[in-house]
Amino acid sequence: MTARLIATDGTAMHLDVERWMAEPSSAERAVLARTTGPVLDVGCGPGRHVLALARTGRLALGIDASPSAVDLARSRGAPVLLRSIFERVPGAGRWGSALLLDGNIGIGGDPPLLLSRIACLLRSAGRVLMEVEVPGASSRMLTARLETSEGIGLDFPWAVVGADDAPDLARRSGFSVRELWSEEGRWFAELVSR
């Protein structure tokens, strides 16, 4: 299946469905190794990161607002809930890490609000591991729709965060950037709550 996000300004963003269905890449495994448990995977999709964490003995839970993604994750054996991050999440104040991979910093279209919400769920000195766009990419809030070979979905708020803007975003949301790095052509940031 092919999929992409189409922004109302005409920008198209390819979605790597094959990667989402595969085992985590070496870059993703390196990100997962930085987590401290328990781990909350926000926008977990088919649950590959939750399953990989469970195989290493770490407690993890995925949440996703898409019923089809949750059904798929559950069919693979991943512990997931059908839930928006902006709804009640179990374990508030006790999560050691939160994952925002595969562009999920865009959930809700307002990255400062998303990170502030996650800060409420993390314990003291909790961390966020997130994927960002390459340096030089502009950060922006937008409206997008999902387009697949099966059809076009409804508009929803989304956002993109460039690597250069990660430190300011972190600071505005109660975090600091511990590290910003690139692996396998992808960019990641580790944020620690202050």
Secondary structure as a PSIPRED ss2 file (coil, helix, strand):
# PSIPRED VFORMAT (PSIPRED V4.0)

   1 M C   1.000  0.000  0.000
   2 T C   1.000  0.000  0.000
   3 A E   0.000  0.000  1.000
   4 R E   0.000  0.000  1.000
   5 L E   0.000  0.000  1.000
   6 I E   0.000  0.000  1.000
   7 A E   0.000  0.000  1.000
   8 T C   1.000  0.000  0.000
   9 D C   1.000  0.000  0.000
  10 G C   1.000  0.000  0.000
  11 T C   1.000  0.000  0.000
  12 A E   0.000  0.000  1.000
  13 M E   0.000  0.000  1.000
  14 H E   0.000  0.000  1.000
  15 L E   0.000  0.000  1.000
  16 D C   1.000  0.000  0.000
  17 V H   0.000  1.000  0.000
  18 E H   0.000  1.000  0.000
  19 R H   0.000  1.000  0.000
  20 W H   0.000  1.000  0.000
  21 M H   0.000  1.000  0.000
  22 A C   1.000  0.000  0.000
  23 E C   1.000  0.000  0.000
  24 P C   1.000  0.000  0.000
  25 S C   1.000  0.000  0.000
  26 S H   0.000  1.000  0.000
  27 A H   0.000  1.000  0.000
  28 E H   0.000  1.000  0.000
  29 R H   0.000  1.000  0.000
  30 A H   0.000  1.000  0.000
  31 V H   0.000  1.000  0.000
  32 L H   0.000  1.000  0.000
  33 A H   0.000  1.000  0.000
  34 R C   1.000  0.000  0.000
  35 T C   1.000  0.000  0.000
  36 T C   1.000  0.000  0.000
  37 G C   1.000  0.000  0.000
  38 P C   1.000  0.000  0.000
  39 V E   0.000  0.000  1.000
  40 L E   0.000  0.000  1.000
  41 D E   0.000  0.000  1.000
  42 V E   0.000  0.000  1.000
  43 G C   1.000  0.000  0.000
  44 C C   1.000  0.000  0.000
  45 G C   1.000  0.000  0.000
  46 P C   1.000  0.000  0.000
  47 G C   1.000  0.000  0.000
  48 R H   0.000  1.000  0.000
  49 H H   0.000  1.000  0.000
  50 V H   0.000  1.000  0.000
  51 L H   0.000  1.000  0.000
  52 A H   0.000  1.000  0.000
  53 L H   0.000  1.000  0.000
  54 A H   0.000  1.000  0.000
  55 R H   0.000  1.000  0.000
  56 T C   1.000  0.000  0.000
  57 G C   1.000  0.000  0.000
  58 R C   1.000  0.000  0.000
  59 L C   1.000  0.000  0.000
  60 A E   0.000  0.000  1.000
  61 L E   0.000  0.000  1.000
  62 G E   0.000  0.000  1.000
  63 I E   0.000  0.000  1.000
  64 D E   0.000  0.000  1.000
  65 A C   1.000  0.000  0.000
  66 S C   1.000  0.000  0.000
  67 P H   0.000  1.000  0.000
  68 S H   0.000  1.000  0.000
  69 A H   0.000  1.000  0.000
  70 V H   0.000  1.000  0.000
  71 D H   0.000  1.000  0.000
  72 L H   0.000  1.000  0.000
  73 A H   0.000  1.000  0.000
  74 R H   0.000  1.000  0.000
  75 S H   0.000  1.000  0.000
  76 R C   1.000  0.000  0.000
  77 G C   1.000  0.000  0.000
  78 A C   1.000  0.000  0.000
  79 P C   1.000  0.000  0.000
  80 V E   0.000  0.000  1.000
  81 L E   0.000  0.000  1.000
  82 L E   0.000  0.000  1.000
  83 R C   1.000  0.000  0.000
  84 S C   1.000  0.000  0.000
  85 I C   1.000  0.000  0.000
  86 F C   1.000  0.000  0.000
  87 E C   1.000  0.000  0.000
  88 R C   1.000  0.000  0.000
  89 V C   1.000  0.000  0.000
  90 P C   1.000  0.000  0.000
  91 G C   1.000  0.000  0.000
  92 A C   1.000  0.000  0.000
  93 G C   1.000  0.000  0.000
  94 R C   1.000  0.000  0.000
  95 W E   0.000  0.000  1.000
  96 G E   0.000  0.000  1.000
  97 S E   0.000  0.000  1.000
  98 A E   0.000  0.000  1.000
  99 L E   0.000  0.000  1.000
 100 L E   0.000  0.000  1.000
 101 L C   1.000  0.000  0.000
 102 D C   1.000  0.000  0.000
 103 G C   1.000  0.000  0.000
 104 N H   0.000  1.000  0.000
 105 I H   0.000  1.000  0.000
 106 G H   0.000  1.000  0.000
 107 I H   0.000  1.000  0.000
 108 G H   0.000  1.000  0.000
 109 G H   0.000  1.000  0.000
 110 D C   1.000  0.000  0.000
 111 P H   0.000  1.000  0.000
 112 P H   0.000  1.000  0.000
 113 L H   0.000  1.000  0.000
 114 L H   0.000  1.000  0.000
 115 L H   0.000  1.000  0.000
 116 S H   0.000  1.000  0.000
 117 R H   0.000  1.000  0.000
 118 I H   0.000  1.000  0.000
 119 A H   0.000  1.000  0.000
 120 C H   0.000  1.000  0.000
 121 L H   0.000  1.000  0.000
 122 L E   0.000  0.000  1.000
 123 R E   0.000  0.000  1.000
 124 S E   0.000  0.000  1.000
 125 A E   0.000  0.000  1.000
 126 G E   0.000  0.000  1.000
 127 R E   0.000  0.000  1.000
 128 V E   0.000  0.000  1.000
 129 L E   0.000  0.000  1.000
 130 M E   0.000  0.000  1.000
 131 E E   0.000  0.000  1.000
 132 V E   0.000  0.000  1.000
 133 E E   0.000  0.000  1.000
 134 V C   1.000  0.000  0.000
 135 P C   1.000  0.000  0.000
 136 G C   1.000  0.000  0.000
 137 A C   1.000  0.000  0.000
 138 S C   1.000  0.000  0.000
 139 S C   1.000  0.000  0.000
 140 R E   0.000  0.000  1.000
 141 M E   0.000  0.000  1.000
 142 L E   0.000  0.000  1.000
 143 T E   0.000  0.000  1.000
 144 A E   0.000  0.000  1.000
 145 R E   0.000  0.000  1.000
 146 L E   0.000  0.000  1.000
 147 E E   0.000  0.000  1.000
 148 T E   0.000  0.000  1.000
 149 S C   1.000  0.000  0.000
 150 E C   1.000  0.000  0.000
 151 G E   0.000  0.000  1.000
 152 I E   0.000  0.000  1.000
 153 G C   1.000  0.000  0.000
 154 L C   1.000  0.000  0.000
 155 D C   1.000  0.000  0.000
 156 F E   0.000  0.000  1.000
 157 P E   0.000  0.000  1.000
 158 W E   0.000  0.000  1.000
 159 A E   0.000  0.000  1.000
 160 V E   0.000  0.000  1.000
 161 V C   1.000  0.000  0.000
 162 G E   0.000  0.000  1.000
 163 A H   0.000  1.000  0.000
 164 D H   0.000  1.000  0.000
 165 D H   0.000  1.000  0.000
 166 A H   0.000  1.000  0.000
 167 P H   0.000  1.000  0.000
 168 D H   0.000  1.000  0.000
 169 L H   0.000  1.000  0.000
 170 A H   0.000  1.000  0.000
 171 R H   0.000  1.000  0.000
 172 R H   0.000  1.000  0.000
 173 S C   1.000  0.000  0.000
 174 G C   1.000  0.000  0.000
 175 F E   0.000  0.000  1.000
 176 S E   0.000  0.000  1.000
 177 V E   0.000  0.000  1.000
 178 R E   0.000  0.000  1.000
 179 E E   0.000  0.000  1.000
 180 L E   0.000  0.000  1.000
 181 W E   0.000  0.000  1.000
 182 S E   0.000  0.000  1.000
 183 E E   0.000  0.000  1.000
 184 E C   1.000  0.000  0.000
 185 G C   1.000  0.000  0.000
 186 R E   0.000  0.000  1.000
 187 W E   0.000  0.000  1.000
 188 F E   0.000  0.000  1.000
 189 A E   0.000  0.000  1.000
 190 E E   0.000  0.000  1.000
 191 L E   0.000  0.000  1.000
 192 V E   0.000  0.000  1.000
 193 S E   0.000  0.000  1.000
 194 R C   1.000  0.000  0.000
